[in-house]
Amino acid sequence: MNVTASAAASAYASAARTVADPTKAVAVKTDSPGGDFGAMVREAVDQTVATLKSGENATLAQATGRADIVDVVTAVAETEVTLKTLVAVRDRVISAYQEIMRMPI
């Protein structure tokens, strides 16, 4: 991926985090020309896992009667948005890889 695609992916991940939790908006770094794509992906996956665990915990709390149904629905909706975002980014990365592989040498 080139610098522009990396910056776009970083911006997309940041926007997804902002939608999931507007209080935790993160500025996108555009000053580094190469960036660390692996670290960005690792961070996105870690945040996805944390969101999934939060949704599971809310569901378990509701099952034991310790949570309100509105909180559970909100947590599950955030989990769904996060997972859809991760899948969309994965699909774009795979598509870009396939496009690169089709290029003549």
KOLTOR-767615 format. One record per residue: residue number from 1; residue in three letters; x, z, y of N, C-alpha, C, O in turn; chain. Coordinates in Angstrom, 3 decimals. Example, Ala and Ser with C-alpha at 12.3 -4.5 7.8 and 13.67 -1.06 7.14 Angstrom:
BEGIN
<r num="1" residuo="ALA" n_X="13.190" n_Z="7.800" n_Y="-5.690" ca_X="12.300" ca_Z="7.800" ca_Y="-4.500" c_X="13.200" c_Z="7.800" c_Y="-3.300" o_X="14.236" o_Z="8.465" o_Y="-3.319" cadena="A"/>
<r num="2" residuo="SER" n_X="12.850" n_Z="7.080" n_Y="-2.250" ca_X="13.670" ca_Z="7.140" ca_Y="-1.060" c_X="12.900" c_Z="7.870" c_Y="0.030" o_X="13.409" o_Z="8.039" o_Y="1.138" cadena="A"/>
# end
This chain:
BEGIN
<r num="1" residuo="MET" n_X="0.845" n_Z="0.000" n_Y="-1.183" ca_X="0.000" ca_Z="0.000" ca_Y="0.000" c_X="0.882" c_Z="0.000" c_Y="1.235" o_X="1.949" o_Z="0.613" o_Y="1.249" cadena="A"/>
<r num="2" residuo="ASN" n_X="0.436" n_Z="-0.679" n_Y="2.252" ca_X="1.213" ca_Z="-0.699" ca_Y="3.479" c_X="0.855" c_Z="0.492" c_Y="4.365" o_X="-0.015" o_Z="1.292" o_Y="4.022" cadena="A"/>
<r num="3" residuo="VAL" n_X="1.517" n_Z="0.599" n_Y="5.480" ca_X="1.337" ca_Z="1.738" ca_Y="6.379" c_X="-0.098" c_Z="1.802" c_Y="6.887" o_X="-0.678" o_Z="2.884" o_Y="6.978" cadena="A"/>
<r num="4" residuo="THR" n_X="-0.669" n_Z="0.654" n_Y="7.217" ca_X="-2.038" ca_Z="0.624" ca_Y="7.731" c_X="-3.028" c_Z="1.103" c_Y="6.687" o_X="-3.940" o_Z="1.869" o_Y="6.999" cadena="A"/>
<r num="5" residuo="ALA" n_X="-2.855" n_Z="0.656" n_Y="5.448" ca_X="-3.758" ca_Z="1.076" ca_Y="4.379" c_X="-3.618" c_Z="2.569" c_Y="4.111" o_X="-4.607" o_Z="3.254" o_Y="3.852" cadena="A"/>
<r num="6" residuo="SER" n_X="-2.386" n_Z="3.073" n_Y="4.174" ca_X="-2.162" ca_Z="4.500" ca_Y="3.962" c_X="-2.822" c_Z="5.315" c_Y="5.074" o_X="-3.451" o_Z="6.339" o_Y="4.808" cadena="A"/>
<r num="7" residuo="ALA" n_X="-2.679" n_Z="4.862" n_Y="6.303" ca_X="-3.302" ca_Z="5.561" ca_Y="7.433" c_X="-4.824" c_Z="5.498" c_Y="7.328" o_X="-5.517" o_Z="6.460" o_Y="7.659" cadena="A"/>
<r num="8" residuo="ALA" n_X="-5.337" n_Z="4.360" n_Y="6.864" ca_X="-6.786" ca_Z="4.218" ca_Y="6.709" c_X="-7.300" c_Z="5.150" c_Y="5.613" o_X="-8.348" o_Z="5.779" o_Y="5.766" cadena="A"/>
<r num="9" residuo="ALA" n_X="-6.564" n_Z="5.234" n_Y="4.518" ca_X="-6.970" ca_Z="6.129" ca_Y="3.438" c_X="-6.928" c_Z="7.578" c_Y="3.894" o_X="-7.800" o_Z="8.372" o_Y="3.542" cadena="A"/>
<r num="10" residuo="SER" n_X="-5.912" n_Z="7.922" n_Y="4.679" ca_X="-5.808" ca_Z="9.274" ca_Y="5.211" c_X="-6.970" c_Z="9.572" c_Y="6.163" o_X="-7.539" o_Z="10.663" o_Y="6.132" cadena="A"/>
<r num="11" residuo="ALA" n_X="-7.311" n_Z="8.614" n_Y="6.992" ca_X="-8.428" ca_Z="8.790" ca_Y="7.915" c_X="-9.739" c_Z="8.930" c_Y="7.160" o_X="-10.596" o_Z="9.728" o_Y="7.539" cadena="A"/>
<r num="12" residuo="TYR" n_X="-9.898" n_Z="8.157" n_Y="6.092" ca_X="-11.116" ca_Z="8.232" ca_Y="5.289" c_X="-11.230" c_Z="9.601" c_Y="4.625" o_X="-12.309" o_Z="10.194" o_Y="4.607" cadena="A"/>
<r num="13" residuo="ALA" n_X="-10.132" n_Z="10.102" n_Y="4.085" ca_X="-10.140" ca_Z="11.418" ca_Y="3.449" c_X="-10.453" c_Z="12.506" c_Y="4.471" o_X="-11.196" o_Z="13.445" o_Y="4.185" cadena="A"/>
<r num="14" residuo="SER" n_X="-9.880" n_Z="12.371" n_Y="5.662" ca_X="-10.143" ca_Z="13.344" ca_Y="6.717" c_X="-11.611" c_Z="13.312" c_Y="7.139" o_X="-12.218" o_Z="14.357" o_Y="7.370" cadena="A"/>
<r num="15" residuo="ALA" n_X="-12.169" n_Z="12.121" n_Y="7.238" ca_X="-13.584" ca_Z="11.999" ca_Y="7.609" c_X="-14.475" c_Z="12.608" c_Y="6.542" o_X="-15.475" o_Z="13.254" o_Y="6.855" cadena="A"/>
<r num="16" residuo="ALA" n_X="-14.117" n_Z="12.405" n_Y="5.289" ca_X="-14.904" ca_Z="12.980" ca_Y="4.198" c_X="-14.855" c_Z="14.505" c_Y="4.240" o_X="-15.869" o_Z="15.163" o_Y="4.006" cadena="A"/>
<r num="17" residuo="ARG" n_X="-13.684" n_Z="15.072" n_Y="4.536" ca_X="-13.568" ca_Z="16.529" ca_Y="4.644" c_X="-14.384" c_Z="17.034" c_Y="5.823" o_X="-14.999" o_Z="18.097" o_Y="5.742" cadena="A"/>
<r num="18" residuo="THR" n_X="-14.396" n_Z="16.287" n_Y="6.909" ca_X="-15.149" ca_Z="16.692" ca_Y="8.089" c_X="-16.641" c_Z="16.678" c_Y="7.801" o_X="-17.371" o_Z="17.561" o_Y="8.252" cadena="A"/>
<r num="19" residuo="VAL" n_X="-17.097" n_Z="15.681" n_Y="7.052" ca_X="-18.513" ca_Z="15.624" ca_Y="6.691" c_X="-18.860" c_Z="16.797" c_Y="5.791" o_X="-19.915" o_Z="17.413" o_Y="5.946" cadena="A"/>
<r num="20" residuo="ALA" n_X="-17.970" n_Z="17.110" n_Y="4.843" ca_X="-18.227" ca_Z="18.208" ca_Y="3.923" c_X="-18.240" c_Z="19.555" c_Y="4.645" o_X="-19.071" o_Z="20.412" o_Y="4.344" cadena="A"/>
<r num="21" residuo="ASP" n_X="-17.320" n_Z="19.745" n_Y="5.599" ca_X="-17.253" ca_Z="20.987" ca_Y="6.340" c_X="-16.725" c_Z="20.700" c_Y="7.747" o_X="-15.511" o_Z="20.663" o_Y="7.949" cadena="A"/>
<r num="22" residuo="PRO" n_X="-17.617" n_Z="20.496" n_Y="8.722" ca_X="-17.199" ca_Z="20.119" ca_Y="10.073" c_X="-16.296" c_Z="21.151" c_Y="10.746" o_X="-15.590" o_Z="20.809" o_Y="11.694" cadena="A"/>
<r num="23" residuo="THR" n_X="-16.297" n_Z="22.386" n_Y="10.291" ca_X="-15.457" ca_Z="23.404" ca_Y="10.921" c_X="-14.001" c_Z="23.269" c_Y="10.521" o_X="-13.132" o_Z="23.886" o_Y="11.138" cadena="A"/>
<r num="24" residuo="LYS" n_X="-13.717" n_Z="22.468" n_Y="9.490" ca_X="-12.342" ca_Z="22.311" ca_Y="9.010" c_X="-11.820" c_Z="20.899" c_Y="9.251" o_X="-11.125" o_Z="20.347" o_Y="8.398" cadena="A"/>
<r num="25" residuo="ALA" n_X="-12.137" n_Z="20.318" n_Y="10.382" ca_X="-11.656" ca_Z="18.972" ca_Y="10.698" c_X="-10.137" c_Z="18.986" c_Y="10.822" o_X="-9.555" o_Z="19.899" o_Y="11.408" cadena="A"/>
<r num="26" residuo="VAL" n_X="-9.507" n_Z="17.956" n_Y="10.260" ca_X="-8.055" ca_Z="17.863" ca_Y="10.246" c_X="-7.646" c_Z="16.599" c_Y="10.973" o_X="-8.219" o_Z="15.533" o_Y="10.750" cadena="A"/>
<r num="27" residuo="ALA" n_X="-6.656" n_Z="16.714" n_Y="11.841" ca_X="-6.155" ca_Z="15.536" ca_Y="12.550" c_X="-5.373" c_Z="14.655" c_Y="11.591" o_X="-4.672" o_Z="15.152" o_Y="10.710" cadena="A"/>
<r num="28" residuo="VAL" n_X="-5.494" n_Z="13.351" n_Y="11.765" ca_X="-4.794" ca_Z="12.394" ca_Y="10.916" c_X="-3.427" c_Z="12.128" c_Y="11.501" o_X="-3.302" o_Z="11.848" o_Y="12.693" cadena="A"/>
<r num="29" residuo="LYS" n_X="-2.396" n_Z="12.215" n_Y="10.670" ca_X="-1.040" ca_Z="11.942" ca_Y="11.120" c_X="-0.818" c_Z="10.431" c_Y="11.103" o_X="-0.958" o_Z="9.786" o_Y="10.064" cadena="A"/>
<r num="30" residuo="THR" n_X="-0.476" n_Z="9.881" n_Y="12.244" ca_X="-0.171" ca_Z="8.455" ca_Y="12.308" c_X="1.226" c_Z="8.214" c_Y="12.835" o_X="1.643" o_Z="7.064" o_Y="12.975" cadena="A"/>
<r num="31" residuo="ASP" n_X="1.966" n_Z="9.286" n_Y="13.133" ca_X="3.285" ca_Z="9.122" ca_Y="13.711" c_X="4.352" c_Z="8.784" c_Y="12.670" o_X="5.381" o_Z="8.214" o_Y="13.033" cadena="A"/>
<r num="32" residuo="SER" n_X="4.153" n_Z="9.107" n_Y="11.412" ca_X="5.150" ca_Z="8.786" ca_Y="10.385" c_X="4.846" c_Z="7.404" c_Y="9.814" o_X="3.737" o_Z="7.164" o_Y="9.335" cadena="A"/>
<r num="33" residuo="PRO" n_X="5.808" n_Z="6.502" n_Y="9.858" ca_X="5.546" ca_Z="5.132" ca_Y="9.423" c_X="5.252" c_Z="5.003" c_Y="7.933" o_X="4.422" o_Z="4.178" o_Y="7.552" cadena="A"/>
<r num="34" residuo="GLY" n_X="5.903" n_Z="5.790" n_Y="7.078" ca_X="5.696" ca_Z="5.658" ca_Y="5.638" c_X="4.665" c_Z="6.629" c_Y="5.118" o_X="3.794" o_Z="6.253" o_Y="4.334" cadena="A"/>
<r num="35" residuo="GLY" n_X="4.754" n_Z="7.866" n_Y="5.542" ca_X="3.843" ca_Z="8.879" ca_Y="5.047" c_X="4.090" c_Z="9.144" c_Y="3.573" o_X="4.762" o_Z="8.360" o_Y="2.903" cadena="A"/>
<r num="36" residuo="ASP" n_X="3.564" n_Z="10.219" n_Y="3.075" ca_X="3.704" ca_Z="10.558" ca_Y="1.673" c_X="2.347" c_Z="10.378" c_Y="1.013" o_X="1.510" o_Z="11.280" o_Y="1.041" cadena="A"/>
<r num="37" residuo="PHE" n_X="2.135" n_Z="9.227" n_Y="0.429" ca_X="0.847" ca_Z="8.896" ca_Y="-0.172" c_X="0.533" c_Z="9.849" c_Y="-1.323" o_X="-0.613" o_Z="10.266" o_Y="-1.489" cadena="A"/>
<r num="38" residuo="GLY" n_X="1.535" n_Z="10.192" n_Y="-2.109" ca_X="1.320" ca_Z="11.099" ca_Y="-3.229" c_X="0.820" c_Z="12.458" c_Y="-2.782" o_X="-0.069" o_Z="13.035" o_Y="-3.407" cadena="A"/>
<r num="39" residuo="ALA" n_X="1.391" n_Z="12.972" n_Y="-1.697" ca_X="0.958" ca_Z="14.264" ca_Y="-1.173" c_X="-0.471" c_Z="14.183" c_Y="-0.643" o_X="-1.254" o_Z="15.120" o_Y="-0.803" cadena="A"/>
<r num="40" residuo="MET" n_X="-0.801" n_Z="13.069" n_Y="-0.018" ca_X="-2.156" ca_Z="12.890" ca_Y="0.497" c_X="-3.168" c_Z="12.865" c_Y="-0.644" o_X="-4.227" o_Z="13.487" o_Y="-0.558" cadena="A"/>
<r num="41" residuo="VAL" n_X="-2.837" n_Z="12.144" n_Y="-1.712" ca_X="-3.736" ca_Z="12.076" ca_Y="-2.868" c_X="-3.853" c_Z="13.448" c_Y="-3.526" o_X="-4.948" o_Z="13.872" o_Y="-3.894" cadena="A"/>
<r num="42" residuo="ARG" n_X="-2.734" n_Z="14.132" n_Y="-3.673" ca_X="-2.733" ca_Z="15.471" ca_Y="-4.272" c_X="-3.617" c_Z="16.414" c_Y="-3.472" o_X="-4.387" o_Z="17.186" o_Y="-4.044" cadena="A"/>
<r num="43" residuo="GLU" n_X="-3.506" n_Z="16.350" n_Y="-2.146" ca_X="-4.328" ca_Z="17.204" ca_Y="-1.284" c_X="-5.809" c_Z="16.879" c_Y="-1.429" o_X="-6.642" o_Z="17.784" o_Y="-1.488" cadena="A"/>
<r num="44" residuo="ALA" n_X="-6.135" n_Z="15.605" n_Y="-1.486" ca_X="-7.536" ca_Z="15.204" ca_Y="-1.647" c_X="-8.092" c_Z="15.682" c_Y="-2.984" o_X="-9.230" o_Z="16.147" o_Y="-3.057" cadena="A"/>
<r num="45" residuo="VAL" n_X="-7.298" n_Z="15.568" n_Y="-4.033" ca_X="-7.753" ca_Z="16.021" ca_Y="-5.351" c_X="-7.906" c_Z="17.536" c_Y="-5.374" o_X="-8.871" o_Z="18.052" o_Y="-5.938" cadena="A"/>
<r num="46" residuo="ASP" n_X="-6.968" n_Z="18.250" n_Y="-4.769" ca_X="-7.065" ca_Z="19.709" ca_Y="-4.720" c_X="-8.311" c_Z="20.158" c_Y="-3.965" o_X="-8.990" o_Z="21.096" o_Y="-4.382" cadena="A"/>
<r num="47" residuo="GLN" n_X="-8.608" n_Z="19.492" n_Y="-2.865" ca_X="-9.811" ca_Z="19.840" ca_Y="-2.111" c_X="-11.074" c_Z="19.506" c_Y="-2.891" o_X="-12.068" o_Z="20.227" o_Y="-2.806" cadena="A"/>
<r num="48" residuo="THR" n_X="-11.038" n_Z="18.424" n_Y="-3.644" ca_X="-12.187" ca_Z="18.055" ca_Y="-4.477" c_X="-12.410" c_Z="19.107" c_Y="-5.546" o_X="-13.545" o_Z="19.518" o_Y="-5.788" cadena="A"/>
<r num="49" residuo="VAL" n_X="-11.343" n_Z="19.543" n_Y="-6.183" ca_X="-11.461" ca_Z="20.574" ca_Y="-7.212" c_X="-12.004" c_Z="21.866" c_Y="-6.611" o_X="-12.851" o_Z="22.523" o_Y="-7.217" cadena="A"/>
<r num="50" residuo="ALA" n_X="-11.528" n_Z="22.232" n_Y="-5.432" ca_X="-12.011" ca_Z="23.450" ca_Y="-4.780" c_X="-13.506" c_Z="23.339" c_Y="-4.467" o_X="-14.251" o_Z="24.304" o_Y="-4.636" cadena="A"/>
<r num="51" residuo="THR" n_X="-13.935" n_Z="22.174" n_Y="-4.017" ca_X="-15.352" ca_Z="21.967" ca_Y="-3.718" c_X="-16.190" c_Z="22.015" c_Y="-4.990" o_X="-17.284" o_Z="22.579" o_Y="-4.992" cadena="A"/>
<r num="52" residuo="LEU" n_X="-15.683" n_Z="21.425" n_Y="-6.073" ca_X="-16.397" ca_Z="21.473" ca_Y="-7.349" c_X="-16.535" c_Z="22.911" c_Y="-7.845" o_X="-17.595" o_Z="23.301" o_Y="-8.334" cadena="A"/>
<r num="53" residuo="LYS" n_X="-15.474" n_Z="23.694" n_Y="-7.721" ca_X="-15.528" ca_Z="25.094" ca_Y="-8.135" c_X="-16.518" c_Z="25.877" c_Y="-7.282" o_X="-17.229" o_Z="26.746" o_Y="-7.787" cadena="A"/>
<r num="54" residuo="SER" n_X="-16.563" n_Z="25.568" n_Y="-5.992" ca_X="-17.509" ca_Z="26.233" ca_Y="-5.100" c_X="-18.949" c_Z="25.936" c_Y="-5.517" o_X="-19.798" o_Z="26.828" o_Y="-5.518" cadena="A"/>
<r num="55" residuo="GLY" n_X="-19.216" n_Z="24.685" n_Y="-5.867" ca_X="-20.550" ca_Z="24.312" ca_Y="-6.337" c_X="-20.914" c_Z="25.008" c_Y="-7.634" o_X="-22.044" o_Z="25.463" o_Y="-7.808" cadena="A"/>
<r num="56" residuo="GLU" n_X="-19.950" n_Z="25.091" n_Y="-8.548" ca_X="-20.202" ca_Z="25.782" ca_Y="-9.815" c_X="-20.459" c_Z="27.268" c_Y="-9.585" o_X="-21.357" o_Z="27.851" o_Y="-10.191" cadena="A"/>
<r num="57" residuo="ASN" n_X="-19.666" n_Z="27.872" n_Y="-8.709" ca_X="-19.856" ca_Z="29.297" ca_Y="-8.415" c_X="-21.217" c_Z="29.560" c_Y="-7.791" o_X="-21.864" o_Z="30.555" o_Y="-8.117" cadena="A"/>
<r num="58" residuo="ALA" n_X="-21.656" n_Z="28.688" n_Y="-6.903" ca_X="-22.978" ca_Z="28.847" ca_Y="-6.284" c_X="-24.079" c_Z="28.714" c_Y="-7.328" o_X="-25.066" o_Z="29.449" o_Y="-7.296" cadena="A"/>
<r num="59" residuo="THR" n_X="-23.906" n_Z="27.774" n_Y="-8.254" ca_X="-24.898" ca_Z="27.587" ca_Y="-9.316" c_X="-24.954" c_Z="28.817" c_Y="-10.215" o_X="-26.039" o_Z="29.271" o_Y="-10.578" cadena="A"/>
<r num="60" residuo="LEU" n_X="-23.794" n_Z="29.357" n_Y="-10.576" ca_X="-23.764" ca_Z="30.561" ca_Y="-11.401" c_X="-24.376" c_Z="31.759" c_Y="-10.666" o_X="-25.083" o_Z="32.566" o_Y="-11.269" cadena="A"/>
<r num="61" residuo="ALA" n_X="-24.104" n_Z="31.868" n_Y="-9.379" ca_X="-24.680" ca_Z="32.964" ca_Y="-8.590" c_X="-26.201" c_Z="32.858" c_Y="-8.548" o_X="-26.894" o_Z="33.874" o_Y="-8.602" cadena="A"/>
<r num="62" residuo="GLN" n_X="-26.720" n_Z="31.653" n_Y="-8.454" ca_X="-28.169" ca_Z="31.459" ca_Y="-8.455" c_X="-28.753" c_Z="31.815" c_Y="-9.818" o_X="-29.826" o_Z="32.412" o_Y="-9.900" cadena="A"/>
<r num="63" residuo="ALA" n_X="-28.053" n_Z="31.452" n_Y="-10.880" ca_X="-28.543" ca_Z="31.744" ca_Y="-12.225" c_X="-28.624" c_Z="33.249" c_Y="-12.472" o_X="-29.481" o_Z="33.709" o_Y="-13.227" cadena="A"/>
<r num="64" residuo="THR" n_X="-27.748" n_Z="34.006" n_Y="-11.848" ca_X="-27.768" ca_Z="35.460" ca_Y="-12.009" c_X="-28.591" c_Z="36.154" c_Y="-10.928" o_X="-28.692" o_Z="37.380" o_Y="-10.908" cadena="A"/>
<r num="65" residuo="GLY" n_X="-29.178" n_Z="35.364" n_Y="-10.027" ca_X="-30.045" ca_Z="35.926" ca_Y="-8.999" c_X="-29.320" c_Z="36.477" c_Y="-7.796" o_X="-29.895" o_Z="37.253" o_Y="-7.033" cadena="A"/>
<r num="66" residuo="ARG" n_X="-28.054" n_Z="36.092" n_Y="-7.603" ca_X="-27.276" ca_Z="36.615" ca_Y="-6.477" c_X="-27.160" c_Z="35.637" c_Y="-5.316" o_X="-26.480" o_Z="35.937" o_Y="-4.335" cadena="A"/>
<r num="67" residuo="ALA" n_X="-27.808" n_Z="34.472" n_Y="-5.399" ca_X="-27.685" ca_Z="33.479" ca_Y="-4.323" c_X="-29.041" c_Z="32.867" c_Y="-4.024" o_X="-29.941" o_Z="32.827" o_Y="-4.864" cadena="A"/>
<r num="68" residuo="ASP" n_X="-29.148" n_Z="32.399" n_Y="-2.808" ca_X="-30.361" ca_Z="31.731" ca_Y="-2.366" c_X="-30.316" c_Z="30.272" c_Y="-2.817" o_X="-29.240" o_Z="29.677" o_Y="-2.877" cadena="A"/>
<r num="69" residuo="ILE" n_X="-31.447" n_Z="29.708" n_Y="-3.127" ca_X="-31.520" ca_Z="28.325" ca_Y="-3.621" c_X="-31.015" c_Z="27.335" c_Y="-2.572" o_X="-30.451" o_Z="26.300" o_Y="-2.925" cadena="A"/>
<r num="70" residuo="VAL" n_X="-31.208" n_Z="27.638" n_Y="-1.296" ca_X="-30.740" ca_Z="26.753" ca_Y="-0.225" c_X="-29.213" c_Z="26.659" c_Y="-0.245" o_X="-28.652" o_Z="25.580" o_Y="-0.056" cadena="A"/>
<r num="71" residuo="ASP" n_X="-28.547" n_Z="27.789" n_Y="-0.473" ca_X="-27.086" ca_Z="27.791" ca_Y="-0.557" c_X="-26.606" c_Z="26.962" c_Y="-1.748" o_X="-25.605" o_Z="26.251" o_Y="-1.658" cadena="A"/>
<r num="72" residuo="VAL" n_X="-27.320" n_Z="27.058" n_Y="-2.847" ca_X="-26.950" ca_Z="26.303" ca_Y="-4.045" c_X="-27.115" c_Z="24.811" c_Y="-3.799" o_X="-26.232" o_Z="24.023" o_Y="-4.137" cadena="A"/>
<r num="73" residuo="VAL" n_X="-28.236" n_Z="24.422" n_Y="-3.215" ca_X="-28.478" ca_Z="23.004" ca_Y="-2.939" c_X="-27.430" c_Z="22.467" c_Y="-1.974" o_X="-26.945" o_Z="21.349" o_Y="-2.150" cadena="A"/>
<r num="74" residuo="THR" n_X="-27.077" n_Z="23.238" n_Y="-0.966" ca_X="-26.045" ca_Z="22.822" ca_Y="-0.015" c_X="-24.695" c_Z="22.653" c_Y="-0.703" o_X="-23.997" o_Z="21.667" o_Y="-0.469" cadena="A"/>
<r num="75" residuo="ALA" n_X="-24.328" n_Z="23.602" n_Y="-1.543" ca_X="-23.044" ca_Z="23.524" ca_Y="-2.256" c_X="-23.014" c_Z="22.329" c_Y="-3.205" o_X="-22.000" o_Z="21.639" o_Y="-3.302" cadena="A"/>
<r num="76" residuo="VAL" n_X="-24.110" n_Z="22.085" n_Y="-3.897" ca_X="-24.166" ca_Z="20.951" ca_Y="-4.822" c_X="-24.111" c_Z="19.633" c_Y="-4.046" o_X="-23.462" o_Z="18.685" o_Y="-4.488" cadena="A"/>
<r num="77" residuo="ALA" n_X="-24.784" n_Z="19.565" n_Y="-2.898" ca_X="-24.742" ca_Z="18.348" ca_Y="-2.084" c_X="-23.326" c_Z="18.089" c_Y="-1.572" o_X="-22.872" o_Z="16.945" o_Y="-1.575" cadena="A"/>
<r num="78" residuo="GLU" n_X="-22.624" n_Z="19.130" n_Y="-1.136" ca_X="-21.232" ca_Z="18.970" ca_Y="-0.693" c_X="-20.352" c_Z="18.490" c_Y="-1.842" o_X="-19.481" o_Z="17.639" o_Y="-1.660" cadena="A"/>
<r num="79" residuo="THR" n_X="-20.590" n_Z="19.042" n_Y="-3.016" ca_X="-19.840" ca_Z="18.624" ca_Y="-4.200" c_X="-20.083" c_Z="17.158" c_Y="-4.502" o_X="-19.149" o_Z="16.418" o_Y="-4.812" cadena="A"/>
<r num="80" residuo="GLU" n_X="-21.343" n_Z="16.738" n_Y="-4.411" ca_X="-21.683" ca_Z="15.342" ca_Y="-4.689" c_X="-21.017" c_Z="14.393" c_Y="-3.694" o_X="-20.492" o_Z="13.352" o_Y="-4.087" cadena="A"/>
<r num="81" residuo="VAL" n_X="-21.035" n_Z="14.743" n_Y="-2.423" ca_X="-20.409" ca_Z="13.901" ca_Y="-1.403" c_X="-18.894" c_Z="13.819" c_Y="-1.629" o_X="-18.296" o_Z="12.749" o_Y="-1.521" cadena="A"/>
<r num="82" residuo="THR" n_X="-18.296" n_Z="14.950" n_Y="-1.938" ca_X="-16.849" ca_Z="14.977" ca_Y="-2.171" c_X="-16.472" c_Z="14.139" c_Y="-3.379" o_X="-15.501" o_Z="13.383" o_Y="-3.335" cadena="A"/>
<r num="83" residuo="LEU" n_X="-17.229" n_Z="14.266" n_Y="-4.450" ca_X="-16.929" ca_Z="13.506" ca_Y="-5.654" c_X="-17.136" c_Z="12.013" c_Y="-5.430" o_X="-16.330" o_Z="11.202" o_Y="-5.887" cadena="A"/>
<r num="84" residuo="LYS" n_X="-18.203" n_Z="11.642" n_Y="-4.736" ca_X="-18.437" ca_Z="10.225" ca_Y="-4.432" c_X="-17.311" c_Z="9.661" c_Y="-3.563" o_X="-16.894" o_Z="8.517" o_Y="-3.748" cadena="A"/>
<r num="85" residuo="THR" n_X="-16.827" n_Z="10.457" n_Y="-2.623" ca_X="-15.729" ca_Z="10.020" ca_Y="-1.774" c_X="-14.471" c_Z="9.791" c_Y="-2.584" o_X="-13.789" o_Z="8.781" o_Y="-2.408" cadena="A"/>
<r num="86" residuo="LEU" n_X="-14.161" n_Z="10.723" n_Y="-3.470" ca_X="-12.973" ca_Z="10.580" ca_Y="-4.306" c_X="-13.081" c_Z="9.356" c_Y="-5.207" o_X="-12.101" o_Z="8.633" o_Y="-5.387" cadena="A"/>
<r num="87" residuo="VAL" n_X="-14.242" n_Z="9.121" n_Y="-5.765" ca_X="-14.434" ca_Z="7.949" ca_Y="-6.623" c_X="-14.304" c_Z="6.658" c_Y="-5.815" o_X="-13.724" o_Z="5.683" o_Y="-6.295" cadena="A"/>
<r num="88" residuo="ALA" n_X="-14.837" n_Z="6.644" n_Y="-4.597" ca_X="-14.722" ca_Z="5.456" ca_Y="-3.751" c_X="-13.271" c_Z="5.162" c_Y="-3.395" o_X="-12.845" o_Z="4.007" o_Y="-3.413" cadena="A"/>
<r num="89" residuo="VAL" n_X="-12.516" n_Z="6.204" n_Y="-3.073" ca_X="-11.096" ca_Z="6.013" ca_Y="-2.762" c_X="-10.354" c_Z="5.527" c_Y="-3.994" o_X="-9.517" o_Z="4.628" o_Y="-3.905" cadena="A"/>
<r num="90" residuo="ARG" n_X="-10.656" n_Z="6.114" n_Y="-5.140" ca_X="-10.021" ca_Z="5.673" ca_Y="-6.390" c_X="-10.309" c_Z="4.201" c_Y="-6.655" o_X="-9.410" o_Z="3.447" o_Y="-7.029" cadena="A"/>
<r num="91" residuo="ASP" n_X="-11.560" n_Z="3.792" n_Y="-6.462" ca_X="-11.925" ca_Z="2.393" ca_Y="-6.678" c_X="-11.172" c_Z="1.461" c_Y="-5.741" o_X="-10.757" o_Z="0.372" o_Y="-6.139" cadena="A"/>
<r num="92" residuo="ARG" n_X="-10.996" n_Z="1.894" n_Y="-4.483" ca_X="-10.259" ca_Z="1.068" ca_Y="-3.525" c_X="-8.781" c_Z="0.963" c_Y="-3.896" o_X="-8.176" o_Z="-0.100" o_Y="-3.752" cadena="A"/>
<r num="93" residuo="VAL" n_X="-8.205" n_Z="2.054" n_Y="-4.369" ca_X="-6.804" ca_Z="2.035" ca_Y="-4.786" c_X="-6.623" c_Z="1.110" c_Y="-5.989" o_X="-5.676" o_Z="0.324" o_Y="-6.035" cadena="A"/>
<r num="94" residuo="ILE" n_X="-7.516" n_Z="1.204" n_Y="-6.942" ca_X="-7.438" ca_Z="0.327" ca_Y="-8.120" c_X="-7.616" c_Z="-1.123" c_Y="-7.710" o_X="-6.907" o_Z="-1.999" o_Y="-8.207" cadena="A"/>
<r num="95" residuo="SER" n_X="-8.546" n_Z="-1.386" n_Y="-6.816" ca_X="-8.756" ca_Z="-2.746" ca_Y="-6.335" c_X="-7.511" c_Z="-3.284" c_Y="-5.632" o_X="-7.131" o_Z="-4.436" o_Y="-5.837" cadena="A"/>
<r num="96" residuo="ALA" n_X="-6.885" n_Z="-2.463" n_Y="-4.814" ca_X="-5.662" ca_Z="-2.883" ca_Y="-4.123" c_X="-4.543" c_Z="-3.150" c_Y="-5.126" o_X="-3.795" o_Z="-4.116" o_Y="-4.978" cadena="A"/>
<r num="97" residuo="TYR" n_X="-4.425" n_Z="-2.308" n_Y="-6.133" ca_X="-3.409" ca_Z="-2.499" ca_Y="-7.158" c_X="-3.646" c_Z="-3.808" c_Y="-7.911" o_X="-2.706" o_Z="-4.562" o_Y="-8.161" cadena="A"/>
<r num="98" residuo="GLN" n_X="-4.894" n_Z="-4.074" n_Y="-8.267" ca_X="-5.205" ca_Z="-5.310" ca_Y="-8.977" c_X="-4.907" c_Z="-6.532" c_Y="-8.112" o_X="-4.433" o_Z="-7.552" o_Y="-8.611" cadena="A"/>
<r num="99" residuo="GLU" n_X="-5.185" n_Z="-6.425" n_Y="-6.824" ca_X="-4.889" ca_Z="-7.525" ca_Y="-5.905" c_X="-3.386" c_Z="-7.773" c_Y="-5.824" o_X="-2.943" o_Z="-8.921" o_Y="-5.809" cadena="A"/>
<r num="100" residuo="ILE" n_X="-2.611" n_Z="-6.704" n_Y="-5.772" ca_X="-1.152" ca_Z="-6.846" ca_Y="-5.740" c_X="-0.657" c_Z="-7.491" c_Y="-7.029" o_X="0.235" o_Z="-8.338" o_Y="-6.993" cadena="A"/>
<r num="101" residuo="MET" n_X="-1.220" n_Z="-7.103" n_Y="-8.156" ca_X="-0.788" ca_Z="-7.654" ca_Y="-9.440" c_X="-1.127" c_Z="-9.151" c_Y="-9.567" o_X="-0.471" o_Z="-9.876" o_Y="-10.316" cadena="A"/>
<r num="102" residuo="ARG" n_X="-2.145" n_Z="-9.603" n_Y="-8.840" ca_X="-2.507" ca_Z="-11.023" ca_Y="-8.880" c_X="-1.641" c_Z="-11.897" c_Y="-7.991" o_X="-1.696" o_Z="-13.123" o_Y="-8.086" cadena="A"/>
<r num="103" residuo="MET" n_X="-0.844" n_Z="-11.282" n_Y="-7.129" ca_X="0.009" ca_Z="-12.040" ca_Y="-6.228" c_X="1.121" c_Z="-12.743" c_Y="-7.002" o_X="1.715" o_Z="-12.167" o_Y="-7.913" cadena="A"/>
<r num="104" residuo="PRO" n_X="1.394" n_Z="-13.981" n_Y="-6.634" ca_X="2.501" ca_Z="-14.670" ca_Y="-7.315" c_X="3.842" c_Z="-14.090" c_Y="-6.880" o_X="4.003" o_Z="-13.614" o_Y="-5.756" cadena="A"/>
<r num="105" residuo="ILE" n_X="4.780" n_Z="-14.143" n_Y="-7.785" ca_X="6.127" ca_Z="-13.615" ca_Y="-7.499" c_X="6.974" c_Z="-14.669" c_Y="-6.857" o_X="8.137" o_Z="-14.419" o_Y="-6.542" cadena="A"/>
# end
